[in-house]
């Protein structure tokens, strides 16, 4: 609330304003409220033998609590927002700001909160803020080390990138609602303070010190990607039931114990865990991939019945037995396994619509013979068939085995998948190759 006061000195006559010098019988103070915005005050003061009366007109202007965008230049600008419990519009931090910014009293911002390329801001605090309807964008804040919003629970979208000095979040009440989250290139060691129940998109990448993600997510409607975070990253998604595109890279542990179905692809690339389990997963609508997980020795998907796209297991050097799909019946795309395994078991398999490729450094002659018997255009395995053991460099479906047992269907069968065992491909490259095969 802005306040203007106008003091109009006049002479007091018998307690009333008349413009003449008198000596009132007693000091007088009175306020007359004209409206919610203005007050007329009478104040007496004495000078020598005389008493003077001053008329004080106080005008209060309503606080400016709405604007398309208000820009904070310094701590004073931030404190001025305390006049508003709700600010209608967006709040931006000027690039030259170097003050610690504290925004008290504001509970809701209906637009965005934006701080981009503000190299000198050390701290951002909003003690009462509960909701940001728009995007919460923090990018390239090189010395920001404190982000304190203890009551924040609802955000439209979180976009944080380039926060090299922010070690943790002070979100005591936890952010439980956000349409999307993108956190990249920060110093965060955990995401404690963000505990979403649902999300459209969740991308967390290149946070080299991030070692813990624990979320109560129940569903992901668009994408979930973790990549190039801390090498000891433990991921716990115990309540996740339904997902879409989901990719896990460079994780040391992944808990998806409740996951039942994905409407997109599910991929595990270059992780450090020894085992991966999805005990309740029954369907992957698109492709399922396990690529270059150097310590992986056990895959357990006991209830998985259908993979709508390709099933890819490639270059997992410790994986000797592929026997974790006892209920798998249908693969809508290609099956492509290459690596160091010596045993493949798919007891319920009854339909592979794409190509079939098994290549291993070990002797898998018996497996090759068994799968060849069910291959052919009108058989279970309908696409191009090849299977070979004792390969020095086992490769993908577009490679030709150098020795061992192999075979192929007539030309015109399903296309090929090329995943080189000597190269760890990025997610986009792997998925592109899979999709190209379908």
KAGIKA-V193458 format. One record per residue. N is the residue number from 1. RES is the residue in one small letter. PSI is psi in degrees with one decimal (none if undefined). Layout:
n = [N N]
res = [RES RES]
psi = [PSI PSI]
This chain:
n = [1 2 3 4 5 6 7 8 9 10 11 12 13 14 15 16 17 18 19 20 21 22 23 24 25 26 27 28 29 30 31 32 33 34 35 36 37 38 39 40 41 42 43 44 45 46 47 48 49 50 51 52 53 54 55 56 57 58 59 60 61 62 63 64 65 66 67 68 69 70 71 72 73 74 75 76 77 78 79 80 81 82 83 84 85 86 87 88 89 90 91 92 93 94 95 96 97 98 99 100 101 102 103 104 105 106 107 108 109 110 111 112 113 114 115 116 117 118 119 120 121 122 123 124 125 126 127 128 129 130 131 132 133 134 135 136 137 138 139 140 141 142 143 144 145 146 147 148 149 150 151 152 153 154 155 156 157 158 159 160 161 162 163 164 165 166 167 168 169 170 171 172 173 174 175 176 177 178 179 180 181 182 183 184 185 186 187 188 189 190 191 192 193 194 195 196 197 198 199 200 201 202 203 204 205 206 207 208 209 210 211 212 213 214 215 216 217 218 219 220 221 222 223 224 225 226 227 228 229 230 231 232 233 234 235 236 237 238 239 240 241 242 243 244 245 246 247 248 249 250 251 252 253 254 255 256 257 258 259 260 261 262 263 264 265 266 267 268 269 270 271 272 273 274 275 276 277 278 279 280 281 282 283 284 285 286 287 288 289 290 291 292 293 294 295 296 297 298 299 300 301 302 303 304 305 306 307 308 309 310 311 312 313 314 315 316 317 318 319 320 321 322 323 324 325 326 327 328 329 330 331 332 333 334 335 336 337 338 339 340 341 342 343 344 345 346 347 348 349 350 351 352 353 354 355 356 357 358 359 360 361 362 363 364 365 366 367 368 369 370 371 372 373 374 375 376 377 378 379 380 381 382 383 384 385 386 387 388 389 390 391 392 393 394 395 396 397 398 399 400 401 402 403 404 405 406 407 408 409 410 411 412 413 414 415 416 417 418 419 420 421 422 423 424 425 426 427 428 429 430 431 432 433 434 435 436 437 438]
res = [x x x x x x x x x x x x x x x x x x x x x x x x x x x x x x x x x x x x x x x x x x x x x x x x x x x x x x x x x x x x x x x x x x x x x x x x x x x x x x x x x x x x x x x x x x x x x x x x x x x x x x x x x x x x x x x x x x x x x x x x x x x x x x x x x x x x x x x x x x x x x x x x x x x x x x x x x x x x x x x x x x x x x x x x x x x x x x x x x x x x x x x x x x x x x x x x x x x x x x x x x x x x x x x x x x x x x x x x x x x x x x x x x x x x x x x x x x x x x x x x x x x x x x x x x x x x x x x x x x x x x x x x x x x x x x x x x x x x x x x x x x x x x x x x x x x x x x x x x x x x x x x x x x x x x x x x x x x x x x x x x x x x x x x x x x x x x x x x x x x x x x x x x x x x x x x x x x x x x x x x x x x x x x x x x x x x x x x x x x x x x x x x x x x x x x x x x x x x x x x x x x x x x x x x x x x x x x x x x x x x x x x x x x x x x x x x x x x x x x]
psi = [123.8 142.8 131.5 133.1 132.3 120.0 121.2 98.4 130.3 167.2 143.5 129.7 112.0 42.3 8.0 159.8 114.7 -7.1 12.1 157.0 120.0 179.0 96.3 154.8 -27.2 154.4 149.5 133.4 128.4 143.7 135.1 116.4 111.8 -40.6 -175.7 -12.7 -12.1 142.2 133.2 123.4 139.3 123.4 130.2 143.7 153.8 138.5 108.3 -125.4 -2.7 150.0 129.8 150.5 133.4 130.5 120.1 117.3 114.6 122.1 123.6 123.5 137.0 142.5 148.9 93.4 19.6 140.3 153.6 -49.2 129.4 135.2 127.2 120.1 -27.8 -177.9 -31.9 -41.7 -39.4 -44.8 -30.8 -24.3 -10.1 -17.6 -11.6 127.5 -32.0 128.1 120.5 102.1 -166.1 153.6 123.6 146.5 126.8 145.1 -25.7 3.2 133.9 -2.0 155.7 127.6 123.9 123.8 94.0 162.6 -32.8 124.2 -27.0 137.2 118.9 -15.4 -137.9 159.4 119.2 127.3 106.3 131.0 38.2 86.0 -20.8 3.1 122.5 -24.1 142.2 120.8 140.7 91.5 -26.7 -0.5 125.7 -28.5 133.9 110.6 -34.3 -144.9 142.5 96.3 120.3 113.7 136.0 54.3 89.8 -24.2 6.6 120.0 -4.0 123.6 100.0 106.2 78.3 -18.7 2.4 126.1 -23.1 126.9 141.9 -61.9 138.4 122.5 101.5 128.5 134.4 59.0 73.2 -7.1 12.1 104.6 -24.9 170.4 140.3 73.2 77.6 -41.0 -11.6 133.7 116.2 -15.7 126.6 139.1 -39.3 155.3 128.3 112.6 113.9 143.1 58.1 175.0 10.4 138.8 -17.7 168.4 27.8 128.0 -13.9 115.4 72.7 152.0 -34.5 156.7 149.1 -52.7 134.0 108.2 118.4 116.1 147.5 38.3 90.9 -16.1 5.3 115.6 3.9 129.8 116.3 109.2 149.4 25.3 134.4 -31.7 152.2 117.2 -20.3 -70.3 152.0 116.2 128.0 129.0 135.1 42.7 -161.2 143.5 -16.0 22.2 121.4 123.7 121.7 114.6 62.9 -20.9 2.6 120.9 -37.5 136.8 178.0 -112.2 119.2 124.4 128.8 120.7 137.6 41.2 150.6 -17.2 140.9 123.4 109.6 47.6 -24.9 -4.6 128.3 -33.9 152.9 137.6 -0.9 -141.0 157.9 121.8 144.9 115.9 129.9 43.7 173.6 4.2 159.0 -19.8 154.3 133.6 140.3 79.5 -18.9 3.6 125.2 -23.9 135.0 114.9 -30.4 -124.8 152.5 125.1 141.1 106.4 127.1 41.3 97.8 -24.0 0.0 122.9 -6.9 124.4 125.5 103.6 73.2 -23.6 3.8 121.9 -27.2 134.4 115.7 -27.3 -136.3 154.1 113.6 124.1 110.7 133.9 41.8 94.7 -21.6 0.6 106.3 -31.4 126.8 90.3 20.7 17.4 60.7 -18.7 1.3 124.3 -42.7 134.2 113.8 -21.6 -129.1 153.9 122.3 106.3 125.4 139.5 -142.9 21.5 156.1 5.1 133.3 124.1 121.9 72.9 -25.5 7.2 126.6 1.4 113.4 111.1 -21.0 -159.0 163.0 120.5 121.6 123.5 131.5 157.4 -18.2 171.9 112.7 32.1 -44.4 -41.4 -42.1 -42.9 -41.8 -43.0 -30.9 -33.0 -20.1 21.2 153.1 159.8 -29.0 13.1 -165.0 -48.4 108.4 -19.9 -171.1 131.9 130.5 142.1 129.2 137.2 177.5 42.7 132.3 -27.8 75.7 136.7 -173.8 -174.4 -21.4 -0.7 157.2 123.3 145.5 -20.6 179.5 -162.3 129.2 162.4 169.4 153.6 171.9 159.3 156.4 -1.4 -176.8 157.4 -172.4 162.2 126.1 102.4 105.7 132.0 -13.6 -1.1 130.1 111.3 153.3 164.8 -46.4 -37.5 -42.0 -47.5 -37.3 -40.8 -40.9 -48.5 -33.8 -20.5 -22.9 none]
